Amino acid sequence: MKLIDLKVEEFINTVDSKSAAPGGGSVSALSCSNGIALIRMVGHLSVGKKKFRALEDEVQEKFKTIINSLEGIKNELIDLIDKDTDAFNLIMSAFKLPKVTDQEKAFRSIKIEEGTLEAIKIPHRVAEISLKALNNIEFIIQYGNKNTLSDLGVGVLMLAAGIEGAIMNVKINITGISDNEVREYYIKEVTSILNLTNITKETILVKIHNKL
């Protein structure tokens, strides 16, 4: 059964077990998907309201476009919850391969590195698309339903936490990659994403706290 098919309590208890997966990567993807769900909730509770209808048509259309675009990111993040655990299991399967002959050892090493690269790509994608979502929130703050500001704030926190968690999962797997260019690429990528996330998060949270 897929993780996303579990009940909330079942998912939590699956994480709370002796198994290393699902772990921080899947939980990070879940955090980001929940963050976007909250932001979209704010959108649903804004569109159609009297104050929203009084806004200029261009503003209304941009607001709706942003909310609609976040659905695709949310759905991809939901898919990545399971993919992160699948990547981890791929590595574990590779470690179990025979390593008696030189040929077996070489094949095993290749498979371990392939699994490790997948375990880097998945959380990198989580962080990448979640930052894209985070970058759209300032517009939502400006024109969204003021009664949902706290929900929006929680959404921001969930996104930021999920992004940083995903980045940690990239970093912990980097040492398993032999290609220096690949390592440097992902280190540069996640460093940039984390810096932008922290700046954006703090900017948005200050605005939300000032409006509460």
Protein Blocks (a to p, Z undefined) as FASTA:
>chain_A
ZZklpcfklmmmmmmpcbfbdcfklmmmmmmmmmmmmmmmmmmmmgopaklmmpcfklmm
mmmmmmmmmmmmmmmmmmmmmmmmmmmmmmmmmmmpccfbmmlmmmmmmmmmmmmmmmmm
mmmmmmmmmmmmmmmmmmmmmmmcfklmmmmmmmmmmmmmmmmmmmmmmmmmmmmpmblk
lmmmmmmmmmmmmmmmmmmmmmmmmmmmmmZZ
